Amino acid sequence: MIVPSPDPMPARFVSSDQLRGDRPVVWPDPLYGSVRLASWAASLLATPPFARLAGISLSDVPGEWLFGGSFPSRLDHARGVYHLARLARPRDRALQAASLAHDLGHGPFSHISEPLMRARWRCDHEERAARQLAAVRSALSASARRRLEWLDWDEVSALVLGHGTDARGALLNGQLDFDNMDHVARFRLAAGLGQPGYNPVELARALRALPVDHAAAIQGGALGAPLALVYLLPQAKEAALAWQTARQEVYGFLHEHHRNLAPHAMLRRMIELAAIEDTLPPNFLDMTDDAALDCLAGNIHQGVAMLGQRVRAGAAAWHVCHWEAELPPEAAETLLRGSWQRRAELEAKLADEAGLAPQDVIVEVLISAAGRSLPPISSSGKPDGFLWLPVPHSTPPIAHLLVTAGTPRDYAHRLRTAAERHLGALGAIPRAFTARRRESSCDESRTSR
């Protein structure tokens, strides 16, 4: 059970259209009860780059589609991460500013548009967030600039990236960080999965950055554990394990019965098709989710527009999964990160061999992010005497072959044969996948909207 933190300083509750940025404010929050924003933080949130985050869902696939109701935005999440940073490190205003700014770089549909970002701008959303700080700075009013003269913008950029002259950036961008503490709890609560089982505020207060000399010398003590840049105080062990379990449950919920598989795949496919045909406007990555879907559904490329209209029509019009296969890690890496154009070429080839249109066939590769190792726990409360917790079991990457709902059986059979040949050459091992399971997946998609 999360107990909202009391706020000892008087302030006023505001709505988004009342935020002025010239005084401290308190924002109602379902996770913490309220989030207090210092006047300087309110000044940052009053700028257009931050305002756009109100139109970006916390879930890559807009949560409203998946859960049939309002869902937290990236702006809600940014305020929550700032709240944790302010309570855990009340004097570290640079880290608090970085906590607010850490998601500024997300394009529409968050991580779904990130391959486009990498291809066109050679950066990920965190690097883009650091760049977006220049737009925030230029959008500040003259009075806000004066109030923020103390802020080292270069330091904030470094902290957003997890860098800096010390390890403080890992408090925001690391194994277990303020970002993930808020994200898992907020997503779980909004999805109707119940309380997260840990208190993000208590967990944040127990997270410590390792001194630079320690961070450089300490290697992961558990097999497969990454280099440690942060550690936990001993009293946080149970809360950290509860966070790890809650994260696995959230991802497991989404993966079970393919709850978000089809819309995620369709959004990704239409963005990449539009990029291939060069029909995306230059400001696409600066759009909100709704504006981006309007742009895609009205795209001059017929295939992109059809996908956009099917996504908008609801679960009954979404693609269905026709085949699954386990992939060797190197094959998944090739399809996911080597070049998204390579996957697009494979999808086009499969569609051609099956006699289908390019937009009818999607290959979606899932590498589960459910399991994440925890930082070491200090037995003494100091940066020494570390206890390493077991590394979670990893699952193999899974390739999903999706096709337009209602595709005739003979076309679907040719598509499956082509997939078994091309993906089999990459080492794919087909998984048992029955028509009954496909129908169950579709039913689950309908009921989860």
C-alpha positions as a Markdown table, in Angstrom:
| # | Residue | x | y | z |
|---|---|---|---|---|
| 1 | Met | 0.0 | 0.0 | 0.0 |
| 2 | Ile | 1.4 | 3.4 | -1.0 |
| 3 | Val | 0.7 | 6.1 | 1.6 |
| 4 | Pro | 0.8 | 9.6 | -0.1 |
| 5 | Ser | 3.6 | 11.7 | 1.3 |
| 6 | Pro | 2.5 | 14.7 | 3.3 |
| 7 | Asp | 3.5 | 18.1 | 1.9 |
| 8 | Pro | 4.6 | 20.5 | 4.6 |
| 9 | Met | 4.7 | 23.6 | 2.4 |
| 10 | Pro | 1.5 | 25.4 | 1.4 |
| 11 | Ala | 0.7 | 25.6 | -2.3 |
| 12 | Arg | -2.3 | 25.5 | -4.5 |
| 13 | Phe | -3.8 | 22.6 | -6.6 |
| 14 | Val | -3.9 | 23.4 | -10.3 |
| 15 | Ser | -5.0 | 21.8 | -13.5 |
| 16 | Ser | -2.9 | 21.8 | -16.7 |
| 17 | Asp | -4.5 | 24.9 | -18.1 |
| 18 | Gln | -3.9 | 26.8 | -14.9 |
| 19 | Leu | -0.1 | 26.1 | -14.7 |
| 20 | Arg | 1.7 | 29.4 | -14.9 |
| 21 | Gly | 5.2 | 28.6 | -13.7 |
| 22 | Asp | 5.6 | 31.6 | -11.4 |
| 23 | Arg | 4.9 | 30.0 | -8.0 |
| 24 | Pro | 5.0 | 26.6 | -6.3 |
| 25 | Val | 2.0 | 24.4 | -7.1 |
| 26 | Val | 0.6 | 21.1 | -6.0 |
| 27 | Trp | -0.6 | 18.6 | -8.6 |
| 28 | Pro | -3.1 | 15.8 | -7.7 |
| 29 | Asp | -1.6 | 12.4 | -8.3 |
| 30 | Pro | -3.3 | 9.0 | -8.0 |
| 31 | Leu | 0.0 | 7.3 | -7.0 |
| 32 | Tyr | 1.3 | 9.8 | -4.4 |
| 33 | Gly | -1.8 | 11.8 | -3.5 |
| 34 | Ser | -0.1 | 15.0 | -4.7 |
| 35 | Val | 3.1 | 16.2 | -6.3 |
| 36 | Arg | 4.5 | 19.5 | -5.2 |
| 37 | Leu | 6.3 | 21.5 | -7.9 |
| 38 | Ala | 8.8 | 24.2 | -7.0 |
| 39 | Ser | 8.2 | 27.4 | -8.8 |
| 40 | Trp | 11.3 | 26.8 | -11.0 |
| 41 | Ala | 10.0 | 23.3 | -11.9 |
| 42 | Ala | 6.6 | 24.8 | -12.8 |
| 43 | Ser | 8.4 | 27.2 | -15.1 |
| 44 | Leu | 9.9 | 24.3 | -17.0 |
| 45 | Leu | 6.5 | 22.5 | -17.3 |
| 46 | Ala | 4.9 | 25.6 | -18.7 |
| 47 | Thr | 7.0 | 25.4 | -21.9 |
| 48 | Pro | 5.6 | 23.7 | -25.1 |
| 49 | Pro | 8.1 | 20.8 | -25.1 |
| 50 | Phe | 6.8 | 19.7 | -21.7 |
| 51 | Ala | 3.2 | 20.4 | -22.6 |
| 52 | Arg | 3.4 | 18.0 | -25.5 |
| 53 | Leu | 4.1 | 15.1 | -23.1 |
| 54 | Ala | 0.5 | 15.4 | -21.9 |
| 55 | Gly | -0.4 | 13.9 | -25.3 |
| 56 | Ile | 2.0 | 11.0 | -25.1 |
| 57 | Ser | 0.8 | 7.9 | -23.3 |
| 58 | Leu | 2.9 | 6.2 | -20.6 |
| 59 | Ser | 2.2 | 3.0 | -22.6 |
| 60 | Asp | 3.8 | 2.8 | -26.0 |
| 61 | Val | 0.4 | 1.7 | -27.4 |
| 62 | Pro | -1.9 | 4.4 | -26.0 |
| 63 | Gly | -3.3 | 3.0 | -22.7 |
| 64 | Glu | -6.8 | 4.2 | -23.6 |
| 65 | Trp | -6.8 | 1.6 | -26.4 |
| 66 | Leu | -5.7 | -1.2 | -24.1 |
| 67 | Phe | -7.7 | -0.5 | -21.0 |
| 68 | Gly | -10.8 | 1.4 | -22.3 |
| 69 | Gly | -10.3 | 4.5 | -20.1 |
| 70 | Ser | -8.0 | 7.4 | -19.3 |
| 71 | Phe | -4.4 | 6.4 | -18.8 |
| 72 | Pro | -1.3 | 8.3 | -17.4 |
| 73 | Ser | 0.7 | 10.4 | -19.8 |
| 74 | Arg | 4.4 | 10.8 | -20.0 |
| 75 | Leu | 3.9 | 14.2 | -18.3 |
| 76 | Asp | 2.2 | 12.5 | -15.4 |
| 77 | His | 5.2 | 10.2 | -15.2 |
| 78 | Ala | 7.7 | 13.0 | -15.5 |
| 79 | Arg | 6.1 | 14.8 | -12.5 |
| 80 | Gly | 6.2 | 11.5 | -10.6 |
| 81 | Val | 9.9 | 10.9 | -11.2 |
| 82 | Tyr | 10.6 | 14.5 | -10.2 |
| 83 | His | 8.6 | 13.9 | -7.0 |
| 84 | Leu | 10.9 | 10.9 | -6.1 |
| 85 | Ala | 14.0 | 12.9 | -6.9 |
| 86 | Arg | 12.9 | 15.9 | -4.8 |
| 87 | Leu | 12.1 | 13.7 | -1.8 |
| 88 | Ala | 15.2 | 11.4 | -2.1 |
| 89 | Arg | 17.7 | 14.2 | -2.9 |
| 90 | Pro | 16.0 | 17.5 | -1.8 |
| 91 | Arg | 19.1 | 19.6 | -2.4 |
| 92 | Asp | 20.0 | 18.2 | -5.9 |
| 93 | Arg | 18.0 | 20.5 | -8.1 |
| 94 | Ala | 20.0 | 19.6 | -11.2 |
| 95 | Leu | 18.9 | 15.9 | -10.7 |
| 96 | Gln | 15.3 | 17.1 | -10.1 |
| 97 | Ala | 15.4 | 19.0 | -13.4 |
| 98 | Ala | 16.8 | 16.0 | -15.2 |
| 99 | Ser | 14.0 | 13.9 | -13.7 |
| 100 | Leu | 11.4 | 16.2 | -15.2 |
| 101 | Ala | 13.2 | 16.2 | -18.6 |
| 102 | His | 14.1 | 12.6 | -18.9 |
| 103 | Asp | 11.2 | 11.7 | -21.3 |
| 104 | Leu | 11.3 | 14.9 | -23.4 |
| 105 | Gly | 12.8 | 13.1 | -26.3 |
| 106 | His | 10.0 | 10.6 | -26.8 |
| 107 | Gly | 8.3 | 10.7 | -30.2 |
| 108 | Pro | 4.6 | 9.7 | -30.6 |
| 109 | Phe | 3.9 | 6.2 | -29.3 |
| 110 | Ser | 7.1 | 6.5 | -27.4 |
| 111 | His | 9.5 | 3.5 | -28.0 |
| 112 | Ile | 7.6 | 2.5 | -31.2 |
| 113 | Ser | 8.9 | 5.5 | -33.0 |
| 114 | Glu | 12.4 | 5.2 | -31.7 |
| 115 | Pro | 13.8 | 3.1 | -34.6 |
| 116 | Leu | 12.8 | 6.0 | -36.9 |
| 117 | Met | 14.6 | 8.4 | -34.5 |
| 118 | Arg | 17.7 | 6.3 | -34.5 |
| 119 | Ala | 17.7 | 6.0 | -38.3 |
| 120 | Arg | 17.0 | 9.7 | -39.1 |
| 121 | Trp | 18.6 | 11.6 | -36.2 |
| 122 | Arg | 21.2 | 9.0 | -35.0 |
| 123 | Cys | 20.0 | 9.2 | -31.4 |
| 124 | Asp | 17.7 | 7.5 | -28.9 |
| 125 | His | 15.0 | 9.2 | -26.9 |
| 126 | Glu | 17.4 | 10.0 | -24.0 |
| 127 | Glu | 19.9 | 11.7 | -26.3 |
| 128 | Arg | 17.0 | 13.6 | -28.0 |
| 129 | Ala | 15.7 | 14.6 | -24.5 |
| 130 | Ala | 19.1 | 16.2 | -23.8 |
| 131 | Arg | 18.9 | 18.0 | -27.1 |
| 132 | Gln | 15.3 | 19.2 | -26.4 |
| 133 | Leu | 16.5 | 21.1 | -23.3 |
| 134 | Ala | 17.7 | 23.8 | -25.7 |
| 135 | Ala | 14.0 | 24.2 | -26.9 |
| 136 | Val | 12.8 | 24.4 | -23.3 |
| 137 | Arg | 15.4 | 27.0 | -22.5 |
| 138 | Ser | 14.5 | 29.2 | -25.4 |
| 139 | Ala | 10.8 | 28.9 | -24.6 |
| 140 | Leu | 11.2 | 30.3 | -21.1 |
| 141 | Ser | 9.8 | 33.7 | -20.3 |
| 142 | Ala | 12.3 | 36.4 | -19.3 |
| 143 | Ser | 11.2 | 36.1 | -15.7 |
| 144 | Ala | 11.6 | 32.4 | -15.7 |
| 145 | Arg | 15.1 | 32.6 | -17.2 |
| 146 | Arg | 16.1 | 34.9 | -14.3 |
| 147 | Arg | 14.6 | 32.4 | -11.8 |
| 148 | Leu | 16.7 | 29.6 | -13.4 |
| 149 | Glu | 20.0 | 31.4 | -13.7 |
| 150 | Trp | 21.4 | 29.0 | -11.1 |
| 151 | Leu | 20.7 | 25.9 | -13.3 |
| 152 | Asp | 23.6 | 24.3 | -15.1 |
| 153 | Trp | 21.9 | 23.1 | -18.3 |
| 154 | Asp | 24.9 | 21.0 | -19.3 |
| 155 | Glu | 24.8 | 19.2 | -16.1 |
| 156 | Val | 21.1 | 18.5 | -16.5 |
| 157 | Ser | 21.8 | 17.1 | -20.0 |
| 158 | Ala | 24.5 | 14.8 | -18.7 |
| 159 | Leu | 22.3 | 13.5 | -15.9 |
| 160 | Val | 19.5 | 12.8 | -18.4 |
| 161 | Leu | 21.9 | 10.6 | -20.3 |
| 162 | Gly | 23.1 | 8.9 | -17.1 |
| 163 | His | 26.4 | 10.6 | -17.3 |
| 164 | Gly | 28.1 | 13.3 | -15.3 |
| 165 | Thr | 31.2 | 13.8 | -13.2 |
| 166 | Asp | 29.9 | 11.3 | -10.7 |
| 167 | Ala | 27.4 | 8.4 | -10.7 |
| 168 | Arg | 24.3 | 10.5 | -9.9 |
| 169 | Gly | 23.0 | 10.0 | -13.4 |
| 170 | Ala | 22.5 | 6.3 | -12.6 |
| 171 | Leu | 19.9 | 7.3 | -10.1 |
| 172 | Leu | 17.8 | 8.3 | -13.1 |
| 173 | Asn | 19.1 | 6.1 | -15.8 |
| 174 | Gly | 20.3 | 2.7 | -14.4 |
| 175 | Gln | 19.4 | -0.8 | -13.3 |
| 176 | Leu | 16.9 | 0.4 | -10.7 |
| 177 | Asp | 16.2 | 4.1 | -10.9 |
| 178 | Phe | 13.7 | 6.8 | -10.0 |
| 179 | Asp | 12.3 | 6.4 | -13.6 |
| 180 | Asn | 11.5 | 2.7 | -13.2 |
| 181 | Met | 10.3 | 3.0 | -9.7 |
| 182 | Asp | 7.5 | 5.4 | -10.8 |
| 183 | His | 6.8 | 3.8 | -14.1 |
| 184 | Val | 6.1 | 0.3 | -12.8 |
| 185 | Ala | 3.9 | 1.5 | -9.9 |
| 186 | Arg | 2.0 | 4.0 | -12.1 |
| 187 | Phe | 1.4 | 1.6 | -14.9 |
| 188 | Arg | 0.3 | -1.2 | -12.6 |
| 189 | Leu | -2.2 | 1.1 | -10.8 |
| 190 | Ala | -3.6 | 2.6 | -14.0 |
| 191 | Ala | -4.0 | -0.9 | -15.6 |
| 192 | Gly | -6.1 | -2.1 | -12.8 |
| 193 | Leu | -3.6 | -4.6 | -11.5 |
| 194 | Gly | -3.7 | -3.2 | -8.0 |
| 195 | Gln | -1.2 | -1.7 | -5.7 |
| 196 | Pro | 2.5 | -2.3 | -6.7 |
| 197 | Gly | 3.5 | -4.0 | -3.5 |
| 198 | Tyr | 6.3 | -1.4 | -2.8 |
| 199 | Asn | 6.5 | 2.2 | -1.9 |
| 200 | Pro | 8.4 | 4.2 | -4.6 |
| 201 | Val | 9.3 | 7.0 | -2.2 |
| 202 | Glu | 10.8 | 4.6 | 0.3 |
| 203 | Leu | 12.7 | 2.8 | -2.4 |
| 204 | Ala | 14.0 | 6.0 | -3.9 |
| 205 | Arg | 15.2 | 7.2 | -0.6 |
| 206 | Ala | 17.2 | 4.0 | -0.1 |
| 207 | Leu | 19.0 | 4.2 | -3.5 |
| 208 | Arg | 22.5 | 5.6 | -3.5 |
| 209 | Ala | 25.1 | 6.5 | -6.1 |
| 210 | Leu | 28.4 | 4.8 | -5.7 |
| 211 | Pro | 31.4 | 7.1 | -5.4 |
| 212 | Val | 33.3 | 7.3 | -8.6 |
| 213 | Asp | 36.3 | 5.3 | -7.4 |
| 214 | His | 34.0 | 2.5 | -6.2 |
| 215 | Ala | 31.9 | 2.5 | -9.4 |
| 216 | Ala | 35.0 | 2.1 | -11.5 |
| 217 | Ala | 36.3 | -0.8 | -9.4 |
| 218 | Ile | 33.2 | -2.9 | -8.6 |
| 219 | Gln | 32.2 | -5.6 | -11.0 |
| 220 | Gly | 28.9 | -7.5 | -10.9 |
| 221 | Gly | 29.1 | -10.1 | -8.2 |
| 222 | Ala | 26.3 | -12.2 | -9.6 |
| 223 | Leu | 26.7 | -14.0 | -12.9 |
| 224 | Gly | 25.4 | -11.8 | -15.7 |
| 225 | Ala | 24.9 | -8.7 | -13.4 |
| 226 | Pro | 26.0 | -5.4 | -15.0 |
| 227 | Leu | 28.6 | -3.0 | -13.6 |
| 228 | Ala | 27.2 | -1.4 | -10.5 |
| 229 | Leu | 26.8 | 2.3 | -10.4 |
| 230 | Val | 24.2 | 2.4 | -7.6 |
| 231 | Tyr | 23.5 | 0.4 | -4.5 |
| 232 | Leu | 20.6 | 0.0 | -2.0 |
| 233 | Leu | 20.5 | 0.4 | 1.7 |
| 234 | Pro | 19.8 | -2.9 | 3.5 |
| 235 | Gln | 16.2 | -1.9 | 4.6 |
| 236 | Ala | 15.2 | -1.7 | 0.9 |
| 237 | Lys | 15.8 | -5.3 | 0.1 |
| 238 | Glu | 12.1 | -6.4 | 0.3 |
| 239 | Ala | 10.9 | -3.3 | -1.5 |
| 240 | Ala | 13.5 | -3.9 | -4.3 |
| 241 | Leu | 12.4 | -7.5 | -4.7 |
| 242 | Ala | 8.7 | -6.4 | -4.8 |
| 243 | Trp | 9.6 | -3.9 | -7.5 |
| 244 | Gln | 11.2 | -6.6 | -9.5 |
| 245 | Thr | 8.1 | -8.8 | -9.1 |
| 246 | Ala | 5.8 | -6.0 | -10.0 |
| 247 | Arg | 7.8 | -5.2 | -13.2 |
| 248 | Gln | 7.6 | -8.9 | -14.2 |
| 249 | Glu | 3.8 | -8.9 | -13.6 |
| 250 | Val | 3.2 | -5.8 | -15.7 |
| 251 | Tyr | 5.1 | -7.1 | -18.7 |
| 252 | Gly | 3.7 | -10.6 | -18.2 |
| 253 | Phe | 0.2 | -9.1 | -18.3 |
| 254 | Leu | 0.8 | -7.3 | -21.6 |
| 255 | His | 2.5 | -10.3 | -23.2 |
| 256 | Glu | -0.1 | -12.8 | -22.0 |
| 257 | His | -2.7 | -13.4 | -24.8 |
| 258 | His | -0.9 | -10.8 | -26.9 |
| 259 | Arg | -2.8 | -7.9 | -25.2 |
| 260 | Asn | -0.8 | -5.2 | -27.0 |
| 261 | Leu | 0.9 | -7.2 | -29.8 |
| 262 | Ala | -1.3 | -6.3 | -32.7 |
| 263 | Pro | -1.7 | -2.5 | -32.2 |
| 264 | His | 2.0 | -2.2 | -31.3 |
| 265 | Ala | 3.0 | -4.1 | -34.5 |
| 266 | Met | 0.6 | -2.1 | -36.7 |
| 267 | Leu | 1.8 | 1.3 | -35.4 |
| 268 | Arg | 5.4 | 0.3 | -35.9 |
| 269 | Arg | 4.7 | -1.0 | -39.4 |
| 270 | Met | 2.9 | 2.1 | -40.6 |
| 271 | Ile | 5.6 | 4.4 | -39.3 |
| 272 | Glu | 8.2 | 2.4 | -41.1 |
| 273 | Leu | 6.2 | 2.2 | -44.3 |
| 274 | Ala | 5.7 | 5.9 | -44.3 |
| 275 | Ala | 9.4 | 6.5 | -43.7 |
| 276 | Ile | 10.3 | 4.2 | -46.6 |
| 277 | Glu | 8.0 | 6.2 | -48.9 |
| 278 | Asp | 9.2 | 9.5 | -47.4 |
| 279 | Thr | 5.7 | 10.6 | -46.6 |
| 280 | Leu | 6.2 | 11.6 | -42.9 |
| 281 | Pro | 6.2 | 15.3 | -42.2 |
| 282 | Pro | 9.5 | 16.7 | -40.8 |
| 283 | Asn | 7.8 | 17.4 | -37.4 |
| 284 | Phe | 6.5 | 13.9 | -37.0 |
| 285 | Leu | 8.5 | 13.2 | -33.9 |
| 286 | Asp | 7.2 | 16.4 | -32.2 |
| 287 | Met | 3.6 | 15.2 | -32.5 |
| 288 | Thr | 1.3 | 13.8 | -29.9 |
| 289 | Asp | -0.1 | 10.3 | -30.2 |
| 290 | Asp | -3.5 | 11.6 | -31.5 |
| 291 | Ala | -1.9 | 14.0 | -34.0 |
| 292 | Ala | 0.5 | 11.2 | -35.2 |
| 293 | Leu | -2.4 | 8.8 | -35.8 |
| 294 | Asp | -4.3 | 11.5 | -37.7 |
| 295 | Cys | -1.2 | 12.0 | -39.8 |
| 296 | Leu | -0.8 | 8.3 | -40.5 |
| 297 | Ala | -4.5 | 7.5 | -41.1 |
| 298 | Gly | -4.5 | 10.4 | -43.7 |
| 299 | Asn | -1.2 | 9.5 | -45.3 |
| 300 | Ile | -1.0 | 9.7 | -49.1 |
| 301 | His | 0.5 | 6.2 | -49.1 |
| 302 | Gln | -2.5 | 3.9 | -49.3 |
| 303 | Gly | -1.0 | 1.1 | -47.2 |
| 304 | Val | -0.1 | 3.4 | -44.4 |
| 305 | Ala | -3.6 | 5.0 | -44.4 |
| 306 | Met | -5.3 | 1.6 | -44.4 |
| 307 | Leu | -3.3 | 0.5 | -41.4 |
| 308 | Gly | -4.1 | 3.7 | -39.6 |
| 309 | Gln | -7.8 | 3.3 | -40.3 |
| 310 | Arg | -7.7 | -0.3 | -39.1 |
| 311 | Val | -6.0 | 0.6 | -35.9 |
| 312 | Arg | -8.5 | 3.4 | -35.3 |
| 313 | Ala | -11.5 | 1.0 | -36.0 |
| 314 | Gly | -10.7 | -1.1 | -32.9 |
| 315 | Ala | -9.7 | -4.6 | -31.9 |
| 316 | Ala | -12.0 | -6.4 | -34.4 |
| 317 | Ala | -10.0 | -4.8 | -37.3 |
| 318 | Trp | -6.6 | -5.4 | -35.8 |
| 319 | His | -4.1 | -7.9 | -37.3 |
| 320 | Val | -4.1 | -11.4 | -35.8 |
| 321 | Cys | -1.1 | -13.5 | -35.0 |
| 322 | His | -0.8 | -16.5 | -37.4 |
| 323 | Trp | 2.6 | -18.1 | -36.4 |
| 324 | Glu | 5.3 | -17.9 | -33.7 |
| 325 | Ala | 8.9 | -19.0 | -33.5 |
| 326 | Glu | 11.8 | -18.7 | -31.1 |
| 327 | Leu | 14.7 | -16.9 | -32.5 |
| 328 | Pro | 18.4 | -17.1 | -31.7 |
| 329 | Pro | 19.5 | -13.9 | -30.0 |
| 330 | Glu | 21.8 | -13.0 | -32.9 |
| 331 | Ala | 18.9 | -13.3 | -35.4 |
| 332 | Ala | 16.7 | -11.1 | -33.1 |
| 333 | Glu | 19.4 | -8.6 | -32.9 |
| 334 | Thr | 19.7 | -8.5 | -36.6 |
| 335 | Leu | 16.0 | -7.9 | -37.1 |
| 336 | Leu | 15.5 | -5.5 | -34.3 |
| 337 | Arg | 18.6 | -3.4 | -34.0 |
| 338 | Gly | 20.8 | -4.1 | -37.0 |
| 339 | Ser | 18.5 | -2.2 | -39.4 |
| 340 | Trp | 14.7 | -1.7 | -39.3 |
| 341 | Gln | 14.9 | -1.5 | -43.1 |
| 342 | Arg | 16.1 | -5.1 | -43.1 |
| 343 | Arg | 12.9 | -6.2 | -41.3 |
| 344 | Ala | 10.8 | -4.1 | -43.6 |
| 345 | Glu | 12.4 | -5.9 | -46.6 |
| 346 | Leu | 11.6 | -9.3 | -45.0 |
| 347 | Glu | 8.0 | -8.3 | -44.4 |
| 348 | Ala | 7.7 | -7.1 | -48.0 |
| 349 | Lys | 9.2 | -10.3 | -49.3 |
| 350 | Leu | 6.9 | -12.5 | -47.2 |
| 351 | Ala | 3.8 | -10.5 | -48.4 |
| 352 | Asp | 4.9 | -10.8 | -52.1 |
| 353 | Glu | 5.4 | -14.6 | -51.8 |
| 354 | Ala | 2.0 | -15.0 | -50.2 |
| 355 | Gly | 0.2 | -12.7 | -52.7 |
| 356 | Leu | -0.7 | -10.1 | -50.1 |
| 357 | Ala | -0.2 | -6.4 | -49.9 |
| 358 | Pro | 2.9 | -5.1 | -47.9 |
| 359 | Gln | 0.7 | -3.6 | -45.2 |
| 360 | Asp | -1.1 | -7.0 | -44.6 |
| 361 | Val | 2.0 | -8.7 | -43.2 |
| 362 | Ile | 4.0 | -7.8 | -40.1 |
| 363 | Val | 6.8 | -9.6 | -38.4 |
| 364 | Glu | 7.0 | -8.5 | -34.8 |
| 365 | Val | 10.0 | -9.6 | -32.7 |
| 366 | Leu | 9.5 | -9.6 | -28.9 |
| 367 | Ile | 12.5 | -9.6 | -26.5 |
| 368 | Ser | 10.9 | -9.5 | -23.1 |
| 369 | Ala | 12.1 | -6.7 | -20.8 |
| 370 | Ala | 10.3 | -8.1 | -17.8 |
| 371 | Gly | 13.3 | -9.4 | -16.0 |
| 372 | Arg | 15.9 | -6.9 | -14.7 |
| 373 | Ser | 18.7 | -7.5 | -12.2 |
| 374 | Leu | 18.8 | -5.4 | -9.1 |
| 375 | Pro | 21.7 | -3.3 | -7.9 |
| 376 | Pro | 23.8 | -4.7 | -5.0 |
| 377 | Ile | 22.6 | -4.3 | -1.4 |
| 378 | Ser | 25.0 | -2.9 | 1.1 |
| 379 | Ser | 25.0 | -4.9 | 4.3 |
| 380 | Ser | 26.5 | -1.9 | 6.3 |
| 381 | Gly | 24.6 | 1.0 | 4.7 |
| 382 | Lys | 27.9 | 2.2 | 3.2 |
| 383 | Pro | 29.4 | 1.5 | -0.3 |
| 384 | Asp | 31.0 | -1.8 | 0.7 |
| 385 | Gly | 30.0 | -5.3 | 1.9 |
| 386 | Phe | 27.7 | -5.9 | -1.0 |
| 387 | Leu | 25.1 | -8.6 | -1.3 |
| 388 | Trp | 24.2 | -9.5 | -4.9 |
| 389 | Leu | 20.7 | -10.9 | -5.6 |
| 390 | Pro | 20.1 | -13.6 | -8.3 |
| 391 | Val | 19.8 | -12.4 | -11.9 |
| 392 | Pro | 16.3 | -13.1 | -13.3 |
| 393 | His | 15.9 | -15.8 | -15.8 |
| 394 | Ser | 15.8 | -14.6 | -19.4 |
| 395 | Thr | 13.4 | -15.8 | -22.1 |
| 396 | Pro | 14.2 | -16.4 | -25.7 |
| 397 | Pro | 13.2 | -13.8 | -28.4 |
| 398 | Ile | 9.9 | -14.6 | -30.1 |
| 399 | Ala | 9.1 | -13.7 | -33.7 |
| 400 | His | 5.3 | -13.2 | -34.3 |
| 401 | Leu | 3.8 | -13.3 | -37.8 |
| 402 | Leu | 0.8 | -11.2 | -38.0 |
| 403 | Val | -1.7 | -10.9 | -40.9 |
| 404 | Thr | -4.8 | -8.9 | -41.6 |
| 405 | Ala | -7.9 | -10.2 | -39.9 |
| 406 | Gly | -10.0 | -12.3 | -42.3 |
| 407 | Thr | -7.2 | -13.3 | -44.6 |
| 408 | Pro | -8.3 | -16.4 | -46.6 |
| 409 | Arg | -6.8 | -19.7 | -45.5 |
| 410 | Asp | -4.8 | -20.4 | -48.7 |
| 411 | Tyr | -3.1 | -17.0 | -48.5 |
| 412 | Ala | -2.4 | -17.5 | -44.8 |
| 413 | His | -0.9 | -20.9 | -45.6 |
| 414 | Arg | 1.4 | -19.5 | -48.2 |
| 415 | Leu | 2.5 | -16.8 | -45.8 |
| 416 | Arg | 3.3 | -19.3 | -43.1 |
| 417 | Thr | 5.3 | -21.5 | -45.5 |
| 418 | Ala | 7.3 | -18.4 | -46.6 |
| 419 | Ala | 7.9 | -17.4 | -43.0 |
| 420 | Glu | 9.1 | -20.9 | -42.1 |
| 421 | Arg | 11.6 | -20.8 | -45.0 |
| 422 | His | 13.0 | -17.3 | -44.5 |
| 423 | Leu | 13.0 | -17.2 | -40.7 |
| 424 | Gly | 14.1 | -20.8 | -40.5 |
| 425 | Ala | 17.2 | -19.8 | -42.4 |
| 426 | Leu | 17.9 | -17.5 | -39.4 |
| 427 | Gly | 17.5 | -20.4 | -37.0 |
| 428 | Ala | 13.9 | -19.8 | -36.0 |
| 429 | Ile | 12.2 | -22.7 | -34.2 |
| 430 | Pro | 8.4 | -22.7 | -34.7 |
| 431 | Arg | 6.2 | -22.8 | -31.6 |
| 432 | Ala | 2.9 | -24.6 | -31.2 |
| 433 | Phe | 0.3 | -22.1 | -32.1 |
| 434 | Thr | -3.3 | -23.2 | -32.7 |
| 435 | Ala | -6.3 | -21.5 | -34.3 |
| 436 | Arg | -8.0 | -21.7 | -30.9 |
| 437 | Arg | -5.2 | -19.7 | -29.3 |
| 438 | Arg | -5.4 | -17.1 | -32.1 |
| 439 | Glu | -9.2 | -16.7 | -31.4 |
| 440 | Ser | -8.5 | -16.4 | -27.7 |
| 441 | Ser | -5.9 | -13.7 | -28.4 |
| 442 | Cys | -8.4 | -11.8 | -30.5 |
| 443 | Asp | -11.1 | -12.1 | -27.9 |
| 444 | Glu | -8.7 | -10.8 | -25.2 |
| 445 | Ser | -7.8 | -7.8 | -27.4 |
| 446 | Arg | -11.5 | -7.0 | -27.8 |
| 447 | Thr | -12.3 | -7.2 | -24.1 |
| 448 | Ser | -9.2 | -5.2 | -23.0 |
| 449 | Arg | -10.1 | -2.1 | -25.0 |
